[in-house]
Amino acid sequence: MKNFVVTLAIFLSVLLLWAIIGMKRSDRSFLLPSTVLDRATPLNVNIDVDFIKSLKDPAYGK
């Protein structure tokens, strides 16, 4: 019961803080700026299969 009261108190204080600061509508450009999206673009690479097969203990090898 003590854990429930502590959890409820934390939840209510966070809810009160959220209400005081202001419930802002989530904006994708705020959460994911263009610099993050530029870094997240996949690279165009070629996988060297012969090199992976030549390894002593490949991940899904023999």
C-alpha positions as CSV (number, residue, x, y, z in Angstrom):
1,M,0.0,0.0,0.0
2,K,2.9,2.3,0.7
3,N,4.2,1.8,-2.8
4,F,0.8,2.8,-4.2
5,V,0.7,6.0,-2.2
6,V,4.2,7.0,-3.2
7,T,3.4,6.2,-6.9
8,L,0.2,8.1,-6.7
9,A,1.9,11.1,-5.1
10,I,4.6,11.1,-7.9
11,F,2.0,10.8,-10.6
12,L,-0.1,13.7,-9.2
13,S,2.9,15.9,-8.8
14,V,4.0,15.3,-12.4
15,L,0.4,15.9,-13.6
16,L,0.4,19.2,-11.6
17,L,3.7,20.2,-13.0
18,W,2.5,19.4,-16.5
19,A,-0.6,21.5,-16.0
20,I,1.4,24.4,-14.6
21,I,4.0,24.4,-17.4
22,G,1.3,24.0,-20.0
23,M,0.1,21.1,-22.0
24,K,1.7,21.8,-25.4
25,R,0.7,19.9,-28.5
26,S,3.5,17.6,-29.6
27,D,5.3,19.0,-32.6
28,R,7.4,16.6,-34.7
29,S,9.9,19.4,-35.7
30,F,10.5,20.1,-32.0
31,L,11.0,16.4,-31.1
32,L,12.9,15.5,-34.2
33,P,14.9,18.4,-35.5
34,S,16.3,18.3,-39.1
35,T,19.8,17.7,-37.8
36,V,18.8,14.4,-36.2
37,L,16.8,13.3,-39.3
38,D,19.9,14.1,-41.5
39,R,22.0,11.9,-39.4
40,A,19.4,9.1,-39.4
41,T,19.4,8.6,-43.1
42,P,20.7,5.1,-44.1
43,L,24.0,4.8,-45.8
44,N,24.5,3.2,-49.2
45,V,27.1,0.5,-48.5
46,N,28.1,-2.8,-50.0
47,I,28.6,-5.8,-47.7
48,D,31.7,-7.8,-48.3
49,V,30.3,-11.3,-48.0
50,D,33.7,-13.0,-48.8
51,F,35.3,-11.1,-45.9
52,I,32.5,-12.2,-43.5
53,K,32.8,-15.8,-44.6
54,S,36.6,-15.6,-44.1
55,L,36.2,-14.7,-40.4
56,K,37.2,-17.4,-37.9
57,D,33.8,-17.4,-36.1
58,P,31.1,-15.5,-38.0
59,A,27.8,-14.8,-36.3
60,Y,25.7,-17.3,-38.2
61,G,28.4,-19.4,-39.7
62,K,29.5,-23.0,-39.3
